[in-house]
Amino acid sequence: MSILVIAEHDNQTLNGATLNVVAAAQKIGGDITVLVAGSGAQAVADAAAKVAGVSKVLLADNAVYANQLAENVAGLIADLGKGYSHILAAATTTGKNILPRAAALLDVSMVSDVIAVESANTFKRPIYAGNAIATVQSEEAIIVATVRTTAFDAVAAEGGAAAVEAVSEAKDAGVSKFVSEEIVKTERPELSAARIVVSGGRGVGSGENYHKVLDPLADKLGAAQGASRAAVDAGFVPNDMQVGQTGKIVAPDLYIAVGISGAIQHLAGMKDSKVIVAINKDEEAPINAVADYWLVGDLNEVVPELVSKL
């Protein structure tokens, strides 16, 4: 078997999510090739070549892939993917954007959000917001799948010595173009990869109060910050901080939920955290059912007191 893993990157650095996808590929077994599609992305290809377990790296370095527009990258994957038994990508916003398009071009159905590999064509994936686990068997000639990165331990970023091979093919689908982007710079860890996450919900009251109460706690713990969908919809914080089924899936060592009631949608995105702490004035809040520790009280008093003790 031969497996094509789609690298996630920013043209400069290989995203850690790729290491989790390679781990899933190793569970399947076979030769693992990593595809780096970008512009000026030689450093990414070199980093991918050092990843343990990778046999070869394909580098499609062209201005067409500079911003990794889904239509352009999906066409490249569909063309290259015909020679592989499996095509895998991380179940991130990027992977979910690109891989279904590639599957459609290959005329195959795909398996999404894989959390376990049973065999080369049999996988486990969550359904009903994670309340049930489905075992799915694919009979497609090419198995296309996204991998939930929190379900697989990342492979080592060093230790490999794969060859880097250039791909000259470059096609502009001509149906979309990059206009602009606004990047929020922060010194905090990246949410989906952080060891500690501090999240706030509608209970924090406002965006101003979110930062007033939770920023000092996150600073003390060196934590990433997240939010429930209710907090995002209310405009407290940007939607890239949303944790949940329609947001980011996280599984940190410590997850602190402040003013979050625990809707099923939110629980689906964080219930695999190793230790969950809930701070809520409602002792009947659903999040208490999954929390390892919960504290019933006014978050405006409890959190500052907690910060003072750290």
C-alpha positions as CSV (number, residue, x, y, z in Angstrom):
1,M,0.0,0.0,0.0
2,S,1.0,3.6,-0.6
3,I,-0.3,6.5,1.3
4,L,-0.3,10.2,0.4
5,V,-0.4,12.6,3.3
6,I,-1.3,16.2,2.6
7,A,1.0,18.5,4.6
8,E,-0.5,21.5,6.4
9,H,1.8,24.5,6.5
10,D,2.1,28.3,6.0
11,N,4.9,28.1,3.3
12,Q,7.5,28.4,6.1
13,T,6.7,26.0,8.9
14,L,5.3,22.5,8.8
15,N,2.1,22.4,11.0
16,G,2.3,19.9,13.9
17,A,-1.0,18.4,12.8
18,T,0.8,16.7,9.9
19,L,2.8,14.6,12.4
20,N,-0.5,13.2,13.8
21,V,-1.7,12.3,10.3
22,V,1.6,10.5,9.6
23,A,1.0,8.6,12.8
24,A,-2.5,7.5,11.5
25,A,-0.8,6.5,8.2
26,Q,1.6,4.3,10.0
27,K,-1.3,2.5,11.6
28,I,-2.6,1.7,8.1
29,G,0.9,0.5,7.0
30,G,2.8,1.0,3.8
31,D,5.0,3.6,2.2
32,I,4.2,7.2,3.2
33,T,4.6,10.1,0.9
34,V,4.0,13.7,2.0
35,L,2.7,16.3,-0.4
36,V,3.8,19.9,0.2
37,A,1.9,22.3,-2.1
38,G,2.8,25.9,-1.7
39,S,5.1,28.7,-2.9
40,G,8.6,29.2,-1.6
41,A,8.0,26.2,0.6
42,Q,11.3,24.4,0.3
43,A,11.8,24.7,4.1
44,V,8.5,22.9,4.7
45,A,9.6,20.1,2.4
46,D,12.9,19.8,4.1
47,A,11.1,19.6,7.5
48,A,8.7,17.0,6.1
49,A,11.6,14.9,4.9
50,K,13.0,14.6,8.5
51,V,9.7,13.3,9.9
52,A,10.0,9.8,11.2
53,G,8.3,7.2,8.9
54,V,8.1,9.3,5.8
55,S,9.5,7.6,2.6
56,K,9.3,10.5,0.2
57,V,8.3,14.1,-0.1
58,L,6.6,15.7,-3.1
59,L,7.1,19.5,-3.4
60,A,4.7,21.3,-5.7
61,D,6.2,24.8,-5.4
62,N,4.4,27.3,-7.6
63,A,2.6,30.6,-7.2
64,V,-0.7,28.8,-8.0
65,Y,-0.4,27.2,-4.6
66,A,0.8,30.2,-2.7
67,N,-2.3,30.6,-0.7
68,Q,-3.4,27.0,-1.0
69,L,-6.7,27.7,-2.6
70,A,-8.8,24.6,-2.1
71,E,-9.8,24.3,-5.8
72,N,-6.2,24.5,-7.0
73,V,-4.8,22.1,-4.4
74,A,-7.7,19.6,-4.7
75,G,-6.9,19.4,-8.5
76,L,-3.3,18.6,-7.8
77,I,-4.2,16.0,-5.2
78,A,-6.7,14.3,-7.5
79,D,-4.0,14.1,-10.3
80,L,-1.2,12.8,-8.0
81,G,-3.5,10.7,-5.8
82,K,-4.4,8.2,-8.6
83,G,-1.2,6.3,-7.8
84,Y,-2.0,5.8,-4.1
85,S,-4.2,3.5,-2.1
86,H,-4.9,6.2,0.6
87,I,-5.0,10.0,0.7
88,L,-5.0,11.5,4.2
89,A,-5.2,15.0,5.6
90,A,-5.8,16.5,9.1
91,A,-9.5,17.2,10.0
92,T,-8.7,20.9,10.3
93,T,-10.4,23.7,8.5
94,T,-7.8,23.4,5.8
95,G,-8.2,19.6,5.4
96,K,-12.0,19.8,5.5
97,N,-11.9,22.4,2.8
98,I,-9.6,20.6,0.4
99,L,-10.0,16.9,0.7
100,P,-13.8,16.6,-0.1
101,R,-13.1,18.4,-3.3
102,A,-10.3,16.0,-4.2
103,A,-12.5,13.0,-3.4
104,A,-15.2,14.4,-5.7
105,L,-12.7,14.8,-8.5
106,L,-11.6,11.2,-8.0
107,D,-15.2,10.2,-7.9
108,V,-14.9,8.4,-4.5
109,S,-16.7,8.8,-1.2
110,M,-14.6,9.8,1.8
111,V,-14.3,8.9,5.5
112,S,-14.2,11.9,7.7
113,D,-12.8,12.5,11.3
114,V,-11.0,9.1,11.7
115,I,-10.2,8.5,15.3
116,A,-8.9,4.9,15.0
117,V,-7.6,2.5,12.4
118,E,-9.0,-1.0,12.5
119,S,-7.5,-2.2,9.2
120,A,-6.4,-0.8,5.9
121,N,-10.0,-0.1,4.9
122,T,-11.8,0.0,8.3
123,F,-11.9,3.0,10.6
124,K,-13.7,4.4,13.6
125,R,-15.3,7.8,13.5
126,P,-17.5,9.8,15.9
127,I,-21.2,10.4,15.0
128,Y,-24.0,12.2,16.8
129,A,-21.7,14.9,18.2
130,G,-19.4,12.2,19.6
131,N,-22.1,10.3,21.5
132,A,-21.6,7.2,19.4
133,I,-18.7,5.7,17.5
134,A,-19.3,4.3,14.0
135,T,-17.1,1.6,12.5
136,V,-16.8,2.4,8.8
137,Q,-15.5,0.1,6.0
138,S,-14.6,1.6,2.7
139,E,-14.6,-0.4,-0.5
140,E,-13.3,2.5,-2.6
141,A,-10.2,1.9,-4.9
142,I,-8.7,5.0,-3.3
143,I,-9.5,5.7,0.3
144,V,-9.7,9.4,1.1
145,A,-9.9,10.3,4.7
146,T,-9.5,13.2,7.2
147,V,-7.9,12.4,10.5
148,R,-8.8,13.8,13.9
149,T,-5.4,14.8,15.1
150,T,-6.2,14.6,18.8
151,A,-6.8,10.9,18.5
152,F,-3.2,10.0,17.4
153,D,0.0,10.8,19.1
154,A,2.4,12.7,16.8
155,V,5.4,11.0,15.3
156,A,8.8,12.4,15.9
157,A,9.6,15.5,13.8
158,E,13.2,14.3,13.5
159,G,14.8,11.0,12.5
160,G,13.7,10.6,8.9
161,A,15.7,11.0,5.8
162,A,13.2,11.1,2.9
163,A,14.1,12.3,-0.6
164,V,12.4,15.5,-1.8
165,E,11.1,15.3,-5.3
166,A,9.8,18.3,-7.3
167,V,6.4,18.2,-8.9
168,S,6.2,20.5,-12.0
169,E,2.5,20.2,-12.4
170,A,0.6,23.5,-11.7
171,K,-3.0,24.2,-12.7
172,D,-5.1,27.2,-11.8
173,A,-8.7,26.1,-11.6
174,G,-9.6,29.7,-12.3
175,V,-12.7,29.7,-10.1
176,S,-11.4,31.5,-7.0
177,K,-8.7,34.0,-6.2
178,F,-7.0,35.1,-3.0
179,V,-8.0,38.6,-2.0
180,S,-6.6,39.3,1.5
181,E,-6.1,37.9,5.0
182,E,-5.9,39.4,8.4
183,I,-3.7,37.5,10.8
184,V,-4.1,37.9,14.5
185,K,-0.7,37.7,16.1
186,T,-0.5,36.3,19.6
187,E,2.2,35.0,21.9
188,R,-0.2,32.3,23.3
189,P,0.0,28.7,22.1
190,E,-2.0,27.6,19.1
191,L,-5.4,26.5,20.3
192,S,-5.6,23.0,18.8
193,A,-2.1,22.0,19.9
194,A,-1.9,23.7,23.4
195,R,-1.3,21.6,26.6
196,I,-3.6,23.9,28.6
197,V,-6.7,25.7,27.3
198,V,-8.8,28.3,29.1
199,S,-12.2,28.8,27.6
200,G,-15.1,31.2,28.3
201,G,-18.7,30.9,27.5
202,R,-21.8,33.2,27.5
203,G,-21.6,33.3,31.3
204,V,-18.6,35.7,31.1
205,G,-21.1,38.4,30.1
206,S,-19.2,40.4,27.5
207,G,-16.0,40.5,25.4
208,E,-14.5,43.1,27.8
209,N,-15.2,40.9,30.8
210,Y,-13.9,37.8,28.9
211,H,-10.4,39.4,28.6
212,K,-10.6,41.0,32.1
213,V,-11.3,37.7,33.8
214,L,-9.7,35.1,31.7
215,D,-6.5,36.8,30.3
216,P,-4.7,36.8,33.7
217,L,-5.5,33.1,34.2
218,A,-4.3,32.2,30.7
219,D,-1.1,34.3,31.3
220,K,-0.4,32.6,34.6
221,L,-0.8,29.1,33.1
222,G,0.8,29.8,29.7
223,A,-2.5,28.6,28.2
224,A,-4.3,29.0,24.9
225,Q,-7.7,30.7,25.0
226,G,-10.9,29.3,23.6
227,A,-14.6,29.9,23.7
228,S,-18.0,28.3,23.3
229,R,-20.1,28.9,20.2
230,A,-22.5,31.0,22.3
231,A,-19.6,33.4,23.2
232,V,-18.5,33.6,19.6
233,D,-22.0,34.2,18.3
234,A,-22.4,36.9,20.9
235,G,-19.3,38.6,19.5
236,F,-17.2,38.2,22.7
237,V,-14.2,36.8,20.7
238,P,-13.3,35.9,17.1
239,N,-14.7,32.6,15.7
240,D,-11.2,31.1,15.3
241,M,-11.3,30.7,19.1
242,Q,-14.4,28.5,19.0
243,V,-14.1,25.0,20.5
244,G,-16.7,22.5,19.5
245,Q,-18.2,20.3,16.8
246,T,-18.3,23.2,14.4
247,G,-15.1,24.8,15.8
248,K,-11.8,23.3,16.8
249,I,-11.4,19.9,18.4
250,V,-9.0,20.0,21.4
251,A,-7.6,17.5,23.8
252,P,-5.2,19.3,26.1
253,D,-3.8,18.0,29.4
254,L,-5.9,20.6,31.2
255,Y,-9.1,22.3,30.0
256,I,-10.7,25.0,32.1
257,A,-14.2,25.9,31.1
258,V,-15.4,29.2,32.6
259,G,-19.1,30.2,32.4
260,I,-19.8,27.4,29.9
261,S,-23.0,25.4,30.4
262,G,-21.8,22.5,28.3
263,A,-24.0,22.1,25.2
264,I,-23.5,18.9,23.3
265,Q,-21.9,20.8,20.5
266,H,-19.2,22.2,22.8
267,L,-18.6,18.9,24.7
268,A,-17.9,17.2,21.3
269,G,-14.9,19.4,20.9
270,M,-13.2,19.1,24.3
271,K,-14.4,16.0,26.2
272,D,-11.3,14.1,25.3
273,S,-9.2,16.5,27.4
274,K,-7.2,14.6,30.1
275,V,-8.4,16.9,33.0
276,I,-11.5,19.1,32.7
277,V,-12.2,21.8,35.3
278,A,-15.6,23.6,35.2
279,I,-16.3,26.9,36.9
280,N,-20.0,27.8,36.7
281,K,-22.7,29.2,39.0
282,D,-25.2,26.6,37.8
283,E,-24.6,23.3,39.7
284,E,-26.9,21.5,37.2
285,A,-24.8,22.6,34.2
286,P,-24.3,19.6,31.7
287,I,-20.6,20.3,31.7
288,N,-20.3,19.0,35.2
289,A,-21.1,15.5,34.0
290,V,-17.8,15.4,32.1
291,A,-15.7,17.6,34.4
292,D,-13.1,16.0,36.7
293,Y,-13.4,19.0,39.0
294,W,-16.1,21.6,39.1
295,L,-16.6,24.7,41.2
296,V,-20.0,26.3,41.7
297,G,-19.6,30.0,42.1
298,D,-19.5,33.5,40.5
299,L,-16.7,33.4,37.9
300,N,-16.0,37.1,38.5
301,E,-14.9,36.2,42.1
302,V,-13.6,32.7,41.7
303,V,-11.3,33.2,38.7
304,P,-9.4,36.3,40.2
305,E,-9.1,34.4,43.5
306,L,-7.7,31.4,41.6
307,V,-5.2,33.6,39.8
308,S,-4.0,35.1,43.1
309,K,-3.2,31.6,44.4
310,L,-1.2,30.5,41.4
